[in-house]
Amino acid sequence: ETGVTQTPRHLVMGMTNKKSLKCEQHLGHNAMYWYKQSAKKPLELMFVYNFKEQTENNSVPSRFSPECPNSSHLFLHLHTLQPEDSALYLCASSQRQGEAYEQYFGPGTRLTVT
Amino acid sequence: GQNIDQPTEMTATEGAIVQINCTYQTSGFNGLFWYQQHAGEAPTFLSYNVLDGLEEKGRFSSFLSRSKGYSYLLLKELQMKDSASYLCAVTDSNYQLIWGAGTKLIIKP
């Protein structure tokens, strides 16, 4: 596979469930990002990992928990979510953080919280 | 605060030219990106400007004026497949990307 992949593509979960989103990049990049995309709103940066170290956490609620075991894989663990968390969750990667490199995005996970 | 403004929606005709504007107010500037996002798909990189002027890449061109905090994306010879959202994003002084809400472009035959 090439580029950035995300699984699952669609997820419906109840407010009491626990689930995880997975992202994998095959580009040899060292920075990985989680974004939330809601209709008619700008992309919201959630977390950034640079060389496996978390460098950004933009005031994200603790019900979202990231994990980056290596430079190629990124997870987003979800628990006790709220209906307003329903959105498209995008993963991206770039050569590294700290310079103006373009970001490559995965296809996203469409999350619905019921 | 940091802000990126772009029109919410634009309509154009197949074969025509359309210009999508983006104005920004950010803490510092280290470049401006344009991305294309088709419905239900990932954003894909279109262009990057860091110096003033016009960058041309096939049917797409991007312009930047740093003194005015302004950029535009110019699409020529529009095709139906150009129907998508176009996202403007600015890299600030901390190299963080600040995103606009995107412009939905509708192409009519």
Contacts between the chains, C-beta under 8 A, distances in Angstrom:
chain1	res1	chain2	res2	distance
A	4	B	42	7.4
A	40	B	8	7.0
A	40	B	101	6.0
A	41	B	101	5.8
A	42	B	4	6.9
A	42	B	98	7.9
A	42	B	99	4.1
A	42	B	100	5.9
A	42	B	101	4.8
A	42	B	102	7.6
A	43	B	43	7.9
A	43	B	87	7.3
A	43	B	89	7.8
A	43	B	99	4.2
A	45	B	96	7.2
A	45	B	97	7.1
A	56	B	96	7.6
A	90	B	42	6.7
A	90	B	43	7.5
A	97	B	95	6.8
A	98	B	95	5.2
A	99	B	95	6.0
A	100	B	30	5.0
A	100	B	31	4.1
A	100	B	48	7.0
A	100	B	50	6.8
A	100	B	91	4.6
A	100	B	95	6.4
A	102	B	33	6.5
A	102	B	45	4.5
A	102	B	48	6.3
A	103	B	45	7.5
A	103	B	97	7.2
A	104	B	45	7.4
A	105	B	42	3.8
A	105	B	43	4.9
A	105	B	44	7.2
A	106	B	42	5.8
A	107	B	41	6.3
A	107	B	42	4.9
A	108	B	42	6.3
